[in-house]
Amino acid sequence: MMPVLVFDIETIPDCDGLIKLHDLDPATPHAEVAAKAFAERREKTGSDFLPHYLHRVVAISCALRNRDGFRIWTLGAAEDPEASIIQRFYDGVDKYTPQLVSWNGKGFDAQVLHYRSLIHGITAARYWDMGEDDKDFKWNNYLSRYHPRHLDLMDVLALYNNRANAPLDALAKLIGFPGKLGMDGSAVWQSYQDGDVAGIRDYCETDVLNTYLLYTRFQLVRGQFTPAQYQEELAFIRDNIAGLEGQHWKEFLEAWKSAS
């Protein structure tokens, strides 16, 4: 069984980077730096969504499904520096050479990780292999949009047409999964300023689980799961989540029960 690693990231504005690029006083409060960057971005594009390279990673959550079972967690500790948690992610890719699965991972998460890795000088040999070390990677690597070694479910389901993209929350709920609970990406910066990094990490984990559940559904549609195997996998995941600590998992299971 090829290991399946579902991942999701949460980000905040890279205020230190913005200070450097705009030659601001280093003592400028980060809330002020971010507000100025959002305002300039809205004036330029109509949206306050910052360029990918100006996002700082504050959480990377993963779900690993392999022959040993199922595990879901957030990398490192809440206080760990950005470079450390990004390195942990790529170390996992080096260790397992997994099937990566994401929702909009090729449109956002992976690109942010690429830029932040470049800024921090992070090594990720397996991830960046395009056939130099393993010839199989020439035809199926993590970087090509059309190679399945990194399966961006949103991109594949939309047939690589951005106008057909669907939100994770909406599609999960339409199928009968919980979807997002209590937070979405737009609330992460405020939660971070409020000191609620634990809440951000919990939210990221539930996004990862929603993505894994959609992946199981996709495997059913592809014929990789029979209907019986699909139901067995869902029951297996429920049992695993029921054994985890954390209020977010209790809420997730209750929402799943209500949605089904």
N, C-alpha and C positions, 0 to 999 in steps of 0.2 A: 504493500500500500504506500503510494507516494504521500509524504506528509503534506497536509494542506495548512497554510498559514494565512489567516485572514488578518488584515491590519487596517488601522485607522489612526489618523493623527489629529490633534487639536493644536491650534496656533494662536498667538497673540502678535501684535505689531512688534517688529524689531526696533524698539525705541533707541537702543544704543547705536544701531546702524543708521537710523534716521538722523540722530544727532551728528554722527560722523559725516554723512553725506551732505547735510545742510549746514554744516559748520556752526552748530548751535552750542550754547553754553552747556557743558556737561552736567551742570547742576539743574538744568531745566527739568521740571517734573515730567515723568513719563506720560501722565494723563494729558498734559498740555501738548507734548510732542505728538502723541497719537491723534489728538483732536485736530491739530493743525494738518497732519498728514491726511486724515479722513476728509477734511474740508477741501483740501487741494485736489484730492482724488475725485470727489463728487463734482467739483467744478470742471474737471477735465473729462471725466467719463460718464457722469451721472450716477455713479455708484461709489460707495466708500470702500470697496474691496481693493485692498492693496496688492501691488505686484507680488508674484510668488516669492521672489528673493527677499522681500521685506517682511515675511512671516517668520516668527520664531517659534519653534516647536516646544510645547510645554507638556505634551503627553503623547505617547504611542502605545496603543492597546493592541493586543494580539489574541487570537484564538488559534490554537494548534490542535489539529485532528490528525492522529496517526494510529498505528496499530496498537500503541500503548494506551490509547484513550483520548480524552479531550481535556484541554486546559485553556483557561481564559485569564488574562492578567494584563496589568500595565507595567511597562518596562521601568526598572529602577525605582527610586523613591521620589517623592514629590519635590524634594529639595535638590535633586541631582541636576547638574548643569546640562544644557541642551546637547552638547557634544557627546556626553556620556550616554544618554539614552538613544541617540541616533546610532552610535557605535554598537550598542547592544543589539539594535535591530539588525544591522548588517552582519554582526557576528552570528546571529541566529540563521540568517540566510546561508552564511558560510558553513555552518554546522549541519543544517538539514537539507540544503538545496530543495526547498519546498515548492509546491505549487502555491504561488501568491494569489490571493483573492482580495479584491477591494471593490468599493463603490465610488466611482470617480477617482480612483487612485492614480490613473494615468493622466488625468486632467488636473489634479491638484496635489495629492499627498506625495506621490513619487517625485514630482517636479520640485516641490518644496524641499524634500529630503536631498535631492541632487544639489540644489543651490547651497543648502546649509552644510552639506558634506564638503563642498568645495571651500566654503568659507572657513570651516574648522579643520580641513585637511584630514578627513576621515577615510580610512582604507576599507574597501568593500570589493575585494577581488572577484569573488564568485558572482556577485550581483552585476558587475560591469563586464563580465566575460561575454564576448560576442563571437567566440569561436577560436580565440587565440590559444586557450589552454584546453578546451574541451570542444571538439569539432561538432558535437551535437548542438552546442549553443549557437553555432552559426545559423541554424535553421529554426531554433526555438530558444530565444533568450528573454531576459526580463525587460529589455529596453524597447523592443519593437512594439508598436501599437497593435499589430495584427498577430503577434505570437502569443499563445495561450499560457506560457510559463508564468506570466503575470496576467491573470484574468480580471480585467476591469468589467464587472458585471453590467454596470450602467452603460458603458460604451458598447459592449457586445449586444445587449438587448436592443439598443437604439440603432444597431447596424452602423455604428460610427458616424451617426448623424446627430450633431449637437442639438438640433431643433426637436429631436424626438426624445431627449433625455427625460427620465422620470426621477422624482425625488425618492430617496431611500424610505423616508417616513411614510409617504403616501402608498408606495407599492407594498411595503411590509404590511400596512394596515388593510389594504385591499385583499391580501392573501389570507389574513387572519393571524398575523404576528403582531406583537405589541407596538412596534414603531418607537418613536422617540418619547421619552418620559421626562417632562419637567424642564428640559433645556434643549436648545439647539445651538448651532454654531455661532449665531449672532450674539448669544449671551455669554460667550466664553471670555471675552475681554473684560466685561463688567465683573464676572465671577472671579476672574484673576485679581482684579483690583480690590475686590472685597475679601481676598485671602482664601477663597474657596477652591483651592487647587484639588482637594479631595473630591469635590463635586464634579469638577471637570474630568478627572480621571474616571469616576463612576460613569459619567455620561458617555465617555469615549468607549468604555467597555460594552455598554448596552448597544451602541452603534455597531460595534464589531459583531456582537451576537446576532443582531438583526441581519447583518450582511451574511453571516454564516447560514442562517436559516434560509435566506433567499438563495444562497448557493445550493443548499440541499434541494430546494424546489427546482432549481435549474437542472440539477442532476436528474431529477425525476423527468423533467421535460425532455432532456437529452437521451433518456433511456438508460442512463447509467445506474439508476435506482429503479427497481420495481416498485409498485405502489406499497407493497408490504415492507420492503427495505426502507422506503422513505418514512413510513410511519414508525418503524423501529428506530430509525435515526433520530426522529423528533422526540420519541420517548426517552432515548438514551441521553439526549441533550437536556431534557427536562429534569431527569434524575440527577445529572451532574450539577445543574444550576441549583437544584434544591439543596444540595450539600454544601453550597458556598455561603460564607458569611457576607453580610452587607445588606443594608436596607434596600439598595437599588435592585438586588436580585429578588428580594421578596416582592417588591413592586412590579418587577418585570414578569415574574411568574403569575402574579394576580392579574396583570393586564393581559397576559397570554391566555389565561383561563377565560377571561371575560370576552376576549376577541374571537375565540375559537367557536 
